[in-house]
Amino acid sequence: MKRLNNNIKTPFILFVIIIMFSIGACKEKIDIKLKDTYVRLVVDGGVTDEAIRHTVKISETSNYFSSDAQPKVSGAIVSISDGVYVVSLNETSPGIYQTDSTYKGEIGKTYTLNIRYKNEDYTASSILKYVTPIDSISFAPDFNKPNSTMVNLWAQEPATIGEYYMWNYYVNGKIMTDSIRNITFASDEMVNGNYMTGFPIYSMKDIVPGDSVTLEMRSISKEYYTFVSALFSEIFGAGNPFSGPPSNVKGNIFNVTNKEKDVMGFFIASAVSKKTKKFN
């Protein structure tokens, strides 16, 4: 944080006071009319190397001033292909499309999402990359935060350059990192090829002895790392008077039918490694 300069000249102070007074005294109502733009598709989903119900969520953007919930997209035709086999996803609830519970991805394969909706086709692809296994996790007090405990990672980071990771953690089976605000993600730039000995990942608050903690490590693509970094910056990095205007973060979903129409969101393939330990 920058300190304010204490040697500000008096005329400048008077100028600021006058401006603030003028702003506060203004009573005239100003009506700003914003033009509506076209509705954009919003896609969020992925596939992992776990045998689970893989989910793709599809919705649409709404008017900026609308107080309604983001419209869910029903009736879309959704499938995932590995280049050989194509799996259709079932709409289990409005805007939620899922595989069956036996489907899982394979490391090294490229997975392509295809969506057909309102006579337009959308697609995205992602390679399912290897993730290093977690050897163990450990706990230590987080001295920077009261009543908090750090969960630490023990794992060998591969010698290949350009690996990217994302971590989630669960307490008693409940995910605690279900928003962008809580997710930890990183590149291997600082640890490439090294053994991560007690590498701090998450600060957990108010866990008690007997709680079961699961740390999940996922491989992600460079493109997804860039996407999440930009999204994080847009949501939490702005706010000062010199910030640029907010904008939509570009994902990897494309409208095949009409390339001029933007699509929001990301489809990601990931390998998953987990380790669970009781907190004592």
C-alpha positions in Angstrom: 0.0 0.0 0.0 1.4 3.4 -0.9 1.5 6.1 1.7 -0.1 9.5 1.0 2.3 12.4 0.5 2.1 14.7 3.5 3.5 17.6 1.6 0.4 18.3 -0.5 0.1 21.9 -1.3 -2.9 23.9 0.1 -4.3 25.0 -3.3 -4.6 21.3 -4.2 -6.5 20.5 -1.0 -8.9 23.4 -1.6 -9.4 22.1 -5.2 -10.3 18.6 -3.9 -12.7 20.1 -1.3 -14.4 22.2 -3.9 -14.8 19.2 -6.3 -16.2 17.0 -3.5 -18.6 19.7 -2.4 -19.8 20.1 -6.0 -20.4 16.4 -6.4 -22.2 16.1 -3.1 -24.4 19.1 -3.9 -25.5 17.9 -7.3 -29.2 16.9 -7.2 -30.1 16.6 -10.9 -31.2 13.1 -11.9 -29.2 11.6 -14.9 -30.7 8.8 -16.9 -28.1 6.7 -18.6 -29.5 4.5 -21.4 -27.4 1.5 -22.2 -27.9 -0.5 -25.3 -28.7 -4.2 -24.9 -26.3 -6.5 -26.7 -26.8 -10.1 -27.9 -27.3 -12.9 -25.4 -24.1 -14.9 -24.8 -23.9 -18.6 -23.9 -22.0 -19.3 -20.6 -20.4 -22.8 -20.3 -18.7 -24.3 -17.3 -17.6 -27.9 -17.2 -14.9 -30.5 -17.6 -13.8 -34.1 -17.5 -11.3 -35.9 -15.2 -9.7 -39.3 -15.0 -12.1 -40.2 -12.2 -15.2 -42.5 -12.7 -17.8 -39.9 -11.7 -20.7 -38.0 -13.2 -18.9 -35.3 -15.1 -20.9 -32.1 -15.4 -21.3 -29.3 -17.9 -23.4 -26.3 -16.8 -24.9 -24.1 -19.5 -26.7 -20.8 -19.0 -27.1 -17.4 -20.8 -26.1 -13.9 -19.9 -28.8 -11.5 -18.8 -29.3 -7.7 -18.9 -26.8 -5.8 -16.8 -29.5 -4.2 -14.6 -31.6 -7.4 -14.4 -32.2 -8.7 -10.9 -33.3 -12.1 -12.2 -31.1 -15.2 -11.9 -29.0 -16.1 -14.9 -31.2 -18.0 -17.3 -30.5 -21.8 -17.5 -30.2 -23.4 -20.9 -32.5 -26.4 -21.4 -32.9 -28.6 -24.4 -29.3 -28.4 -25.6 -27.6 -31.4 -27.2 -24.4 -32.0 -25.4 -21.6 -34.6 -26.0 -18.0 -35.2 -25.2 -15.6 -37.0 -27.6 -12.1 -38.4 -27.1 -11.6 -38.6 -30.9 -12.8 -42.2 -31.1 -15.8 -42.5 -28.7 -18.6 -40.0 -28.3 -20.6 -39.8 -25.0 -23.9 -38.0 -24.8 -24.7 -36.0 -21.7 -28.2 -36.1 -20.1 -29.9 -33.0 -18.8 -30.5 -33.9 -15.1 -31.9 -30.5 -14.2 -32.3 -27.2 -16.1 -28.9 -26.2 -17.4 -27.1 -29.2 -15.9 -25.8 -31.9 -18.3 -24.0 -35.0 -17.0 -22.3 -38.2 -18.1 -23.1 -41.5 -16.3 -21.1 -42.4 -13.2 -18.8 -44.9 -15.0 -17.4 -42.4 -17.5 -13.8 -41.3 -17.0 -11.1 -39.7 -19.0 -7.6 -41.0 -19.9 -4.3 -39.2 -19.5 -2.9 -38.0 -22.8 -6.2 -37.8 -24.7 -7.8 -34.7 -26.0 -11.4 -34.2 -25.0 -13.8 -32.2 -27.1 -17.1 -30.7 -25.9 -19.8 -30.2 -28.5 -23.0 -28.3 -27.9 -26.0 -27.8 -30.2 -28.4 -25.1 -29.1 -30.9 -23.0 -31.1 -29.5 -24.2 -34.4 -26.0 -23.1 -33.5 -23.0 -25.3 -32.7 -20.4 -24.7 -30.0 -17.2 -26.5 -29.2 -14.1 -26.6 -27.0 -11.1 -28.9 -26.5 -8.7 -29.7 -23.7 -5.9 -32.2 -23.2 -6.0 -34.4 -20.1 -2.5 -34.0 -18.7 -0.8 -36.2 -16.0 -0.7 -34.9 -12.4 1.9 -36.0 -9.9 0.6 -38.2 -7.0 0.3 -36.6 -3.6 2.5 -38.6 -1.2 1.1 -37.1 2.0 -0.4 -34.0 3.6 0.4 -32.5 7.0 -1.0 -29.8 9.2 0.7 -26.8 10.9 -0.6 -23.7 12.8 -1.1 -20.7 10.5 0.5 -18.0 12.7 -0.7 -15.2 10.4 -4.4 -16.0 11.0 -6.0 -16.7 14.3 -7.8 -20.1 14.8 -6.4 -21.3 11.4 -4.4 -24.3 10.3 -2.3 -24.7 7.2 -2.6 -27.9 5.1 0.8 -28.7 3.5 1.6 -30.8 0.5 4.3 -33.5 0.1 4.9 -34.5 -3.5 7.5 -34.8 -6.3 7.1 -32.2 -9.0 8.0 -33.6 -12.5 11.1 -32.3 -14.2 9.1 -31.3 -17.3 8.7 -27.5 -17.6 5.3 -25.9 -18.0 3.1 -27.8 -15.6 0.1 -26.0 -14.1 -2.0 -27.1 -11.0 -5.1 -26.3 -9.1 -6.0 -27.4 -5.6 -9.2 -27.9 -3.7 -9.8 -29.0 -0.2 -12.7 -30.8 1.6 -13.6 -31.0 5.3 -15.7 -34.1 6.2 -16.4 -34.6 2.5 -17.7 -31.0 1.9 -15.8 -28.9 -0.6 -14.6 -25.7 0.9 -13.2 -24.2 -2.3 -16.4 -23.9 -4.4 -15.7 -20.3 -5.6 -13.0 -18.5 -7.5 -12.2 -16.5 -4.3 -11.0 -19.7 -2.5 -9.2 -21.6 -5.3 -5.4 -22.0 -5.2 -3.7 -22.4 -8.6 0.0 -22.2 -9.6 2.5 -22.9 -12.3 5.6 -25.1 -11.6 8.0 -22.2 -12.3 9.3 -22.0 -8.7 9.4 -25.7 -7.9 10.0 -27.4 -11.2 11.6 -30.9 -10.7 11.9 -30.5 -7.0 10.3 -32.4 -4.1 7.7 -30.3 -2.5 8.3 -30.8 1.3 5.5 -29.4 3.4 4.5 -27.0 0.6 1.7 -24.7 2.1 -1.5 -24.9 0.1 -4.5 -23.7 2.1 -5.2 -22.0 5.4 -8.2 -23.7 7.0 -10.3 -21.9 9.7 -12.0 -23.4 12.6 -11.3 -27.1 12.0 -11.4 -29.3 15.1 -9.8 -32.6 16.1 -11.4 -35.5 14.3 -12.2 -33.6 11.2 -11.3 -35.4 8.0 -9.4 -33.2 5.5 -8.9 -34.1 1.8 -6.5 -32.2 -0.4 -7.2 -32.5 -4.1 -4.5 -31.7 -6.7 -5.5 -31.3 -10.4 -3.5 -30.9 -13.6 -4.7 -27.9 -15.7 -3.7 -26.5 -19.0 -1.7 -23.3 -19.5 -4.9 -21.8 -21.1 -7.0 -22.6 -18.1 -4.3 -21.1 -15.8 -4.3 -17.9 -17.8 -8.2 -17.9 -17.9 -8.5 -18.3 -14.1 -5.7 -15.7 -13.5 -7.5 -13.2 -15.7 -10.8 -13.9 -14.1 -9.4 -13.5 -10.6 -7.8 -10.2 -11.6 -11.1 -8.9 -13.1 -13.1 -9.8 -10.0 -10.7 -9.0 -7.2 -7.9 -6.9 -8.8 -9.9 -3.9 -9.9 -11.5 -1.2 -7.7 -9.0 1.6 -7.7 -9.7 4.9 -9.6 -7.1 4.0 -12.2 -8.4 0.5 -13.0 -9.5 -0.2 -16.6 -13.1 -1.0 -17.3 -14.2 -4.6 -16.5 -14.5 -6.9 -19.4 -15.5 -10.5 -20.3 -12.6 -13.0 -19.8 -12.0 -15.1 -23.0 -12.4 -18.8 -22.5 -11.9 -21.7 -24.8 -15.5 -22.2 -26.0 -16.2 -21.2 -29.6 -19.4 -20.6 -31.6 -18.7 -22.7 -34.8 -21.8 -21.5 -36.6 -21.3 -17.8 -36.0 -17.6 -16.9 -35.1 -18.5 -13.3 -34.4 -20.5 -14.3 -31.4 -18.5 -14.5 -28.2 -19.0 -17.4 -25.7 -18.1 -17.2 -22.0 -16.7 -20.0 -19.9 -14.2 -22.9 -20.1 -14.1 -26.6 -20.7 -11.2 -28.3 -18.9 -9.8 -31.8 -18.8 -7.8 -32.7 -15.6 -6.1 -35.6 -13.9 -6.8 -35.8 -10.2 -4.7 -36.8 -7.2 -6.1 -36.9 -3.6 -5.0 -37.5 -0.1 -7.1 -37.6 3.1 -6.0 -37.2 6.7 -7.7 -36.7 10.0 -6.9 -33.6 11.9 -5.7 -34.3 15.5 
